[in-house]
C-alpha cells in the first residue's frame, strides 16, 4: 500500500494537496504524520523523515522501494499509476491547461502564500482585512485567482475547475482555505467554488482532523501568541 508522509493538518498546505488528491480519488494509502515540533536537525520531525525524504520535508510518497517527493511529482506519479481515476482532464487541450495552472500554483502566488500561511482552525478575518488594505501584492495574487478560476469555471461548467475533481482542485485547495480563513474578498461565483471545494468529503475529513489536532505551533502562527 502507498504510504504518504505529511505534516500537521492545520498548517501543512503542501501536505494537503496529495492527501486530498488520494482520498477524494479513492486511492488507498497509509498516512504517516511527521509532527511539526521544529525543523531543526535534531527535531522529531527530521527524525521521522530520516531515511525517507531526501529533502527532509513533507509530503513524501512511498510506493514499495520507490520514494517520490515534491507535490507536483507525486501528483504526476499518481496520475500515471492510476489512469482509471482520471486525475488529469481527458481532453488534451484541457489537460495542458490544467498542467499550466497547477504549475503556476506550484511556483507562484508568493505574496499570498507568504502573507497568509494556512491555518484551518483559526478565524483570521481581521488580519486578512489589514493585509488586504496594506499589501497590493496580495490583492494582485487574489485577482489572478479570480480571473483564472472564473475563466475555467465558465469554460468547463463547474462544479470544479475542469468539470470534475482533478489535480488542479487539489493544488488550489490550500489557497481556498487561505481565502476563506483570512476573509479575503472574492466575487460570489469564486466564493461558491471555494465552498464546493471545502464541502468535498476528503476536505471535510482533513478539516475535522486539523481542528482536532489542538497543536499550537508558535513558529507557524505569525498573527497569534496563543490559541
N, C-alpha and C positions, 0 to 999 in steps of 0.2 A: 504493500500500500504506500502511496505517496505520503511524505512527511513534510509539513510546512512549519518552519520556524518563524515566529512572529514576535513582536514586542507588545507592550501594553496596548490594549484595545482602545483605551481612552485617548491615547496620544499618537499612536503609530499609524500615520496616514499611509506610509509605504507598505506596511503590513496589510492594511485594509484591502488594497487593490487585488492581490492574488487570492486572499481569503474569500472575499465576496464573489470573485470570479469562479472559484472552485465550488463554493457552497451553492450559489444560485444556479450553477450549471449541473448540479447533481453529481459531481465527480468526487468519489470517496477519498478522504485523506485524514491523516493523523495530525493534530495540532500540537506544537511544542512552543510554549511561551518562554521567552527569554526576558525576564522582568527587567525594566529599566531601573536598576539600583544606582548605577552611574555608568559612564562609558570609559572609565579608567582601565588601564591594562590589568589591574588586579581585581576588577569587579566581577560579581557573579554573572552579570550579563556576558562579559567576554569569556568567562569560563564555560558557560553553556554553549557558546558558539565555537569554542576551540576545537579544531579538527573538523568543523562542519563548514563554516563560512570563511573563505579565503580573505574576505574584506573585514571580517569581524562585525558585520552589520546584518540587519534583517530587512526584508524577508529572504529566506533561503528555502529552496525546494529540493528535497532529496528523493530520488527515484531509484531505489536499489543502490548501485555503485555510482550513480550519476548525481552530481550536485549542480544545481542551476541557481545562480544568484542574479540580482537586479530584476525589478518588477517587469520590465519590458521583455527581457529574455525569458522569464518564467511564463509570461502570457503567450509568447510565440511557441514555446515548447509545449504548452498545454493545447494550443490550437492544432499543432501538428500531431500530437499524441491522441487527441480525442476529436477527430474531424467530424464525427457524428453530432457533436454538441454545437457545431456552427458558432464558434466563439467570435469569428470574424464574419461580416456580411458575405453572402454567397456571390453577389454580383461583383464583377471585377472592379468596376469604377467605384462602387460604394466601398469596397474593401480597401482600395487605395486611399480613398478619402478618410476612412476610419483609421488607417495606419498613420495618416498625416496628423489628424487631430490628437491621436494618442501620443505620437512623438512630440507634438507641441506641448502637451501636458507634461510629458516626461522631462523636458528640458526648459520649459518656460514658466511663466506666471510667478517669477521670483519675488516680486513685490508682495503679492497676495499671500504666498506661502510663508514668506519671512515675517510679515506683519501679523498674520492670523494663523498661528500654529493650531493644529486640530486639537480640540478639547471637547469631547462629545457631551460630557455631563454638565458642562458649565453654561450659564447664560451670560454671554459676553456682549450683549447688545449695546451697553453703554460704551465699552471700549471700541466697539465697531463704529459707533457714531463719531467718536473722536478720530479714528483712523480715516473714516470717510471724509471728514472735514479737512484733515491735515495732510493726507497722503495722496497726491494726484496719481502716483504710480499704481496704487491700489485701485483707484477709480478706473484707471485705464485697463487694468487687468480684468476687472469685472465687466467693463464694457465689451472687451473682447469675448468673454464668455457669453454675454447676452447676444452678441452678433452671431457667434459660432453656433451656439445651441439653438437660437431662433431659426437660423437658416436650415439646420439639419432637421429639426422637428417639423418644419414646414415642408421640406422636400420629401422626407421619408414617412411623414404622417404620424410619428409617435407610436406608442407611448414613450419609447426610449429613443435615443439619438438616431439610431438606424433602424427603427421599427421595433425589432425585438431586442432583448437584452444582449449586449455584446461586450467585448473587451473595452470598448470606448466608454461605456457606462461605468464599468468597474474602475477605470482610471480616473474618471471625474467624480466618483462617489466621495472621496475625501474633500474635494472642493465644494461639493454640495453641503457637506457638514460644516465647512467653514462659513459659507454664505449664510446658512441657517443660524448657526450658533452666534455669529457676530452681528446678525440682523442687518446685513448689507442690502441696500435697496435694489430690487430687480423687478422687471415687469411681471405681470400676472402669469403669462404663459411659461416664463422661466421659473417662477416660484412653484408653479404646478408641476413642472418637471422635477424639481428638487423634491417635492413632496412624494412623487411617484417613486423616485429612487429610494428615498427613506422608507417607503412602505414595502419595498421588496422584502421577501421573507428572510433572505440572508442578511440584509441590512438590519432588520428588526432584531435578529439574533445577535448580531455584533453590537448594536446599540445597547441592548439589555445587558450584555456581558460587560461592556465598557462602564456602564453606570454602576454595576455591581462590584467593580474592582475595588473601589474605595482606597485607591493607592495614590495619594498626593505626591507628585514628584516636583519639587520646587524648581528644578532646572528646566522643566517643561512648562512652567507657569510664569510667564513674564508679567501677567496682569493681576495675580493674586498672591497673597502671602500665606494663605491657608484656605482650606475648604470650609 
